[in-house]
Amino acid sequence: MLRAISPRFAALAASALFLLTAAFATVGGASAETVPDLNPEPPKLAYATETASGTSKVWLAAANGSDPKLLGLGQQPLLSPSGESVAVALFGTVVGNQEQGPSLGIYPSSGAPIADYLSLETAVAAPLAWSPDSRYLAVVLQSNGTNDIADDSGLDVIDTQTGVVSTIAHGEVYGASFARDGSDKLVFGLSHSESFTSDVNLYTSEADGAGLHRITSDGHSLFPVWGPKYIAYDRERSRHLSPEYQIWLATPAGVRVRKITHIAVGALLQGLVPLEFSANGSRLLAELEGEDTSNAYAVTVATGRARSITVHGQATQAAGISSDGSTLLLDAASFEQPPSHGQIVTEPFAGGHAKVLVAHGAEGSWND
């Protein structure tokens, strides 16, 4: 039995094998706004480029892909809601058999030096979610050791105002998401064992780890996404070759509301993983995961209708949904390929013509 992991972290883990020798020059020091911005910046787009023989670089552009600016080296860029910061996964240098250097960085969109965090000596890291106020960043850690893997893996939250890194939980993390109400509460999926057959449940906590509370107890709940009213998450059904995922809704207290999706899931597929709600919660972006499969889906929450998103007949990977739910941000032609092989495109939620934003890039992240 196999259990899928976060689509973003799955891509990170695979590419880590090819980038162990990439060196990063980093400078500490994080900053953040302490008062609301009455004149917010226009929406932005972050993305990565990389050829088969090059290293991954992170770029910041206008939301339509124009005026790109190189931020520096890194992978899996995650743009903050304010557009002022881009979190990235970092890879260091190999000394003997040990990789060294910071594992997570945050680039200011202003072009100021990167702030780096955590260490590759113990775990690979990837950004998972920003809080709506852009103060907190949830980070998944995957141990690079061979023993006690779950103990050295887990979920951290970085306070970008103070630079404090709080350990929220140890174990295998299956998704994380912040509340939309400004409380900065966090929901995440967690298993206390690296075994794919172990129980996994949903937990909530404050951004500093206080008030940790398990909200499911069925042992089959994972990949939560906090919406304006409900939390969307996967419930897994055990099968012979792989589990089957369908998306459900629950209240923040863990009270199960209803099942959303009812798609057929083949034997070598896991099913739909929820990724992001529209602002009003009526539309949901998801990803169909499985063996050699990663395909974006547009889900209408009220009806459960789930539509596969393709560009020129080829599967795409989900990258984002606009606040009003009208537009999807997608990675095209980049699955299992270097980022520069692909394109970053937009397509209407209801279907229609795809618009190319970046002709050679992938791993798109926006705040539109």
C-alpha positions in Angstrom: 0.0 0.0 0.0 1.3 3.5 -0.9 0.1 6.8 0.5 0.6 9.9 -1.6 2.4 12.9 -0.1 1.9 16.6 -0.8 2.3 17.2 -4.6 4.7 20.0 -3.9 6.9 18.0 -1.5 6.8 15.0 -3.8 8.3 17.1 -6.6 10.9 18.5 -4.1 12.0 15.1 -2.9 12.5 13.7 -6.4 14.5 16.7 -7.6 16.7 16.6 -4.5 18.5 13.6 -5.9 19.8 15.7 -8.8 20.7 18.9 -6.9 22.9 17.8 -4.0 25.8 19.8 -5.3 24.1 23.1 -5.8 25.6 25.8 -3.6 23.7 28.7 -2.1 25.0 32.0 -0.8 22.6 33.1 2.0 22.4 36.0 4.3 20.2 36.0 7.5 17.7 38.6 8.6 13.9 38.6 8.0 11.6 41.5 8.0 7.8 42.1 7.7 5.3 44.9 7.7 3.7 45.6 11.1 0.9 47.8 9.8 -1.7 47.1 7.0 -0.6 48.2 3.6 -3.3 50.7 2.4 -1.9 50.6 -1.1 -1.2 47.0 -1.8 1.1 45.9 -4.6 -0.4 44.5 -7.8 -0.7 40.7 -7.8 2.6 38.8 -8.5 3.7 35.4 -9.9 6.6 33.4 -8.6 8.0 30.4 -10.6 11.1 28.3 -11.2 13.3 27.6 -14.2 15.8 24.8 -14.6 17.3 22.8 -17.5 18.4 19.2 -17.4 22.0 20.4 -16.8 21.4 23.6 -14.8 20.3 24.5 -11.3 16.9 25.7 -10.3 16.4 29.5 -10.2 13.4 31.4 -8.8 11.8 34.3 -10.5 9.2 37.0 -9.5 7.0 38.6 -12.2 3.8 40.5 -12.5 0.7 38.2 -12.3 0.5 38.1 -16.1 4.2 36.9 -16.4 5.6 40.2 -17.5 8.6 42.0 -16.1 10.4 38.9 -14.6 13.1 39.5 -12.0 15.6 36.8 -10.8 15.5 36.3 -7.1 18.1 33.6 -6.8 18.6 29.9 -6.5 15.9 27.7 -5.0 13.0 25.4 -5.7 9.3 25.1 -4.9 8.6 28.8 -4.7 5.6 29.8 -2.5 4.5 33.5 -2.8 3.1 35.1 0.3 -0.4 36.6 0.1 1.0 40.1 0.4 3.4 39.4 -2.5 6.3 40.7 -0.4 8.0 37.4 0.2 8.8 34.2 -1.7 9.6 31.0 0.3 11.8 28.4 -1.4 13.4 25.1 -0.7 17.2 25.2 -0.7 20.0 22.7 -1.3 23.5 23.0 0.0 26.9 21.5 -0.6 28.0 17.9 0.1 30.9 17.5 2.5 31.8 13.8 2.6 28.5 12.0 2.8 26.8 14.9 4.5 24.8 17.7 2.9 25.3 21.0 4.6 23.7 24.4 4.5 20.2 25.9 5.2 17.2 24.0 3.9 14.7 26.9 3.6 14.9 30.4 2.4 12.7 33.5 2.1 13.4 36.0 -0.6 12.0 39.6 -0.1 10.3 40.7 -3.3 12.2 44.0 -3.0 15.4 42.2 -3.9 16.9 42.4 -0.4 19.1 39.4 0.7 17.5 36.1 1.4 16.8 35.0 5.0 17.7 31.4 5.6 16.4 28.9 8.1 16.8 25.3 9.3 19.6 22.8 8.3 20.1 20.2 5.7 22.2 18.2 8.1 19.0 16.7 9.6 16.1 17.2 7.1 15.0 18.4 3.7 12.4 21.2 4.0 9.7 22.6 1.7 7.3 25.5 2.2 3.7 24.4 2.6 1.5 27.3 3.4 1.5 31.0 4.3 -0.9 32.5 6.9 -3.3 35.0 5.3 -1.5 37.9 6.9 1.9 36.7 5.5 3.5 36.6 8.9 3.7 32.8 9.4 5.1 30.1 7.1 4.4 26.4 7.6 7.3 24.2 6.6 7.4 20.4 6.2 10.5 18.6 7.2 11.5 15.2 5.8 14.4 13.5 7.6 17.3 12.5 5.5 18.4 9.9 8.0 18.0 6.2 7.9 16.8 5.7 11.5 14.0 7.3 13.5 12.7 9.0 10.3 9.4 10.0 11.8 11.1 11.5 14.9 13.3 13.7 12.8 10.5 14.7 10.3 7.6 17.0 11.1 6.1 20.4 10.8 7.7 23.8 11.7 6.2 27.3 11.6 8.5 30.3 10.9 7.4 33.7 12.4 8.9 36.0 9.8 8.5 39.1 12.1 10.7 37.6 14.9 12.6 34.9 13.0 11.5 32.3 15.6 11.0 28.8 14.3 8.4 26.8 16.3 8.2 23.0 16.0 4.5 22.1 15.8 4.7 18.3 15.6 7.1 15.4 14.9 6.1 12.8 12.4 5.1 12.4 8.7 3.1 15.4 7.6 0.3 15.2 5.1 -0.6 18.8 4.2 -1.1 22.0 6.2 -3.2 25.0 5.9 -4.0 28.2 7.9 -7.4 29.4 8.9 -8.9 32.2 6.7 -10.4 34.2 9.6 -7.2 35.9 10.7 -6.7 33.8 13.8 -3.5 32.2 12.3 -4.7 28.8 13.5 -3.2 25.9 11.6 -4.7 22.5 10.5 -2.4 19.7 9.3 -2.4 15.9 8.7 0.0 13.9 10.8 1.1 10.3 11.2 3.5 9.3 14.0 5.1 6.6 11.9 6.8 6.5 8.5 4.8 3.4 7.7 2.3 4.0 4.9 -0.2 1.8 6.8 -0.1 3.8 10.0 -2.9 6.0 11.2 -3.1 9.6 10.0 -5.3 12.2 11.5 -6.0 16.0 11.4 -4.8 18.3 14.1 -5.2 22.0 14.8 -2.9 24.3 16.8 -1.9 28.0 17.1 0.9 29.2 14.9 3.4 28.7 17.8 2.2 25.1 18.4 0.1 26.0 21.5 -3.3 24.4 21.8 -2.5 21.3 19.8 -5.7 19.3 19.4 -6.6 16.2 17.3 -9.8 16.8 15.4 -10.2 13.4 13.7 -9.7 9.9 15.1 -10.5 7.6 12.2 -6.9 7.2 11.3 -7.7 7.9 7.6 -7.8 11.7 7.4 -5.2 13.8 5.6 -4.3 16.7 3.3 -6.5 19.4 4.9 -7.3 22.8 3.3 -8.9 25.4 5.4 -11.7 27.3 3.6 -13.9 30.2 4.6 -16.4 27.9 6.4 -15.2 24.3 6.2 -12.0 22.3 6.0 -11.7 20.2 2.9 -9.6 17.0 3.4 -9.1 13.5 2.1 -10.5 10.4 3.7 -8.7 7.3 2.5 -10.1 3.9 2.0 -7.7 1.0 2.2 -7.2 -1.1 -0.9 -4.8 -3.8 -2.0 -2.4 -1.8 -4.0 -3.0 1.8 -2.9 -5.5 3.7 -0.8 -8.4 5.6 -2.5 -8.9 9.3 -1.6 -12.1 11.2 -1.9 -12.6 14.8 -0.7 -14.8 15.5 2.3 -15.8 18.6 4.3 -15.5 19.0 8.0 -16.0 21.8 10.5 -12.9 23.2 12.3 -14.0 21.1 15.3 -13.7 18.0 13.2 -17.4 17.3 12.7 -17.8 15.5 9.3 -20.2 17.4 7.1 -20.4 15.6 3.8 -18.4 13.8 1.0 -17.7 16.1 -2.0 -16.2 14.0 -4.7 -17.2 10.6 -6.0 -14.8 10.0 -8.9 -13.6 6.6 -10.0 -10.1 5.9 -8.8 -8.0 3.2 -10.7 -6.0 0.6 -8.9 -2.7 2.5 -9.3 -4.1 5.9 -8.5 -4.8 7.4 -5.0 -7.4 10.0 -5.9 -8.0 13.7 -5.5 -5.9 15.8 -3.1 -7.5 19.2 -2.2 -5.1 22.2 -2.7 -6.9 25.5 -2.5 -10.4 27.1 -2.2 -11.7 30.2 -3.9 -12.4 33.1 -1.5 -16.1 32.2 -1.1 -15.4 28.5 -0.8 -17.6 27.5 -3.7 -14.8 26.3 -5.9 -11.8 24.0 -5.1 -8.6 23.2 -6.9 -7.4 19.7 -6.5 -4.8 17.2 -7.9 -5.3 13.6 -9.0 -2.4 11.7 -7.6 -1.1 8.2 -8.5 1.6 6.2 -10.1 3.1 8.4 -12.9 0.1 10.6 -12.5 -0.4 14.2 -11.4 -3.4 16.0 -13.0 -5.2 19.2 -12.0 -8.9 19.0 -11.3 -11.5 21.8 -10.9 -14.1 20.9 -8.3 -17.4 22.6 -7.8 -18.1 22.2 -4.0 -21.9 22.3 -4.1 -22.4 19.6 -6.7 -19.1 17.6 -6.3 -18.5 17.9 -10.1 -14.8 17.3 -10.7 -13.3 18.2 -14.1 -9.9 17.1 -15.4 -7.8 20.1 -16.6 -5.8 19.6 -19.8 -3.9 21.8 -22.2 -3.7 20.6 -25.8 -4.9 17.2 -24.6 -2.1 16.8 -22.0 -2.5 16.7 -18.2 -1.6 19.8 -16.2 -0.5 20.2 -12.6 -2.4 22.5 -10.3 -0.7 25.7 -9.1 -3.4 28.1 -7.9 -6.9 29.4 -8.1 -7.8 33.1 -8.3 -9.6 34.6 -5.3 -12.8 35.0 -7.3 -12.5 31.4 -8.5 -12.8 32.3 -12.2 -9.2 31.4 -13.2 -6.8 28.5 -12.6 -3.0 28.7 -12.6 -1.4 25.6 -14.0 1.9 24.0 -14.9 1.8 22.4 -18.3 4.2 20.0 -20.0 6.5 19.9 -16.9 5.5 16.7 -15.1 8.6 14.6 -14.5 10.6 17.1 -16.6 12.9 20.0 -15.6 10.9 23.2 -15.0 12.1 25.0 -18.1 10.6 22.2 -20.2 7.2 23.4 -19.2 4.9 26.4 -19.4 2.9 28.3 -16.8 -0.6 28.9 -18.0 -4.0 30.1 -16.9 -7.3 28.6 -17.9 -10.9 29.5 -16.9 -12.3 27.4 -14.1 -15.2 26.3 -16.4 -12.8 25.4 -19.2 -11.7 27.3 -22.3 -8.6 28.7 -24.0 -5.3 28.4 -22.0 -3.2 31.6 -21.9 0.6 31.2 -21.6 2.2 33.4 -18.9 5.7 31.9 -18.8 6.9 30.0 -21.9 9.7 28.2 -20.1 9.0 27.6 -16.4 7.1 25.7 -13.8 6.2 25.5 -10.1 4.0 28.6 -10.4 2.7 30.4 -7.3 0.6 33.6 -7.3 -1.4 35.8 -5.0 -4.1 36.8 -7.5 
